[in-house]
């Protein structure tokens, strides 16, 4: 999560889950292709703020 600059609070808000659930997933992981894909996308997706968007060339 550090590599992608994600916080527990930010990830919980983006995925509409509790902070406790984010901590559980960090500690234990998830099972199932769909769940893994959802969490991977949420952690690896860029932030929606303007500072993280590269300027058009």
DRENLOBA-405288 format. One record per residue (C-alpha): chain; x, y, z negated. Coordinates in pm, whole numbers, plus 50000, padded with zeros to 5 digits. Layout:
! DRENLOBA-405288
+----+-------+-------+-------+
: ch :     x :     y :     z :
+----+-------+-------+-------+
:  A :     X :     Y :     Z :
...
+----+-------+-------+-------+
This chain:
! DRENLOBA-405288
+----+-------+-------+-------+
: ch :     x :     y :     z :
+----+-------+-------+-------+
:  A : 50000 : 50000 : 50000 :
:  A : 50291 : 50234 : 49937 :
:  A : 50417 : 50188 : 50291 :
:  A : 50081 : 50310 : 50423 :
:  A : 50043 : 50575 : 50151 :
:  A : 49720 : 50426 : 50017 :
:  A : 49610 : 50459 : 49657 :
:  A : 49372 : 50240 : 49463 :
:  A : 49124 : 50527 : 49445 :
:  A : 49152 : 50608 : 49815 :
:  A : 49114 : 50247 : 49922 :
:  A : 48820 : 50193 : 49686 :
:  A : 48646 : 50497 : 49830 :
:  A : 48716 : 50399 : 50191 :
:  A : 48588 : 50044 : 50141 :
:  A : 48307 : 50137 : 49903 :
:  A : 48430 : 49900 : 49631 :
:  A : 48533 : 49956 : 49271 :
:  A : 48886 : 50026 : 49153 :
:  A : 48867 : 49698 : 48965 :
:  A : 48799 : 49510 : 49290 :
:  A : 49099 : 49671 : 49461 :
:  A : 49320 : 49564 : 49169 :
:  A : 49180 : 49209 : 49185 :
:  A : 49255 : 49183 : 49556 :
:  A : 49607 : 49319 : 49504 :
:  A : 49670 : 49059 : 49234 :
:  A : 49498 : 48757 : 49389 :
:  A : 49446 : 48828 : 49759 :
:  A : 49138 : 48739 : 49959 :
:  A : 49031 : 48429 : 50150 :
:  A : 48852 : 48411 : 50480 :
:  A : 48941 : 48554 : 50817 :
:  A : 48684 : 48834 : 50804 :
:  A : 48781 : 48948 : 50454 :
:  A : 49152 : 48944 : 50538 :
:  A : 49089 : 49144 : 50856 :
:  A : 48878 : 49403 : 50668 :
:  A : 49138 : 49457 : 50397 :
:  A : 49428 : 49462 : 50643 :
:  A : 49252 : 49721 : 50857 :
:  A : 49162 : 49935 : 50555 :
:  A : 49517 : 49935 : 50423 :
:  A : 49688 : 49982 : 50758 :
:  A : 49449 : 50235 : 50910 :
:  A : 49569 : 50595 : 50924 :
:  A : 49408 : 50852 : 50697 :
:  A : 49129 : 51066 : 50841 :
:  A : 49291 : 51394 : 50742 :
:  A : 49445 : 51622 : 51003 :
:  A : 49798 : 51591 : 50865 :
:  A : 49830 : 51227 : 50963 :
:  A : 49718 : 51274 : 51322 :
:  A : 50001 : 51316 : 51570 :
:  A : 49971 : 51615 : 51801 :
:  A : 49873 : 51542 : 52159 :
:  A : 50158 : 51568 : 52407 :
+----+-------+-------+-------+
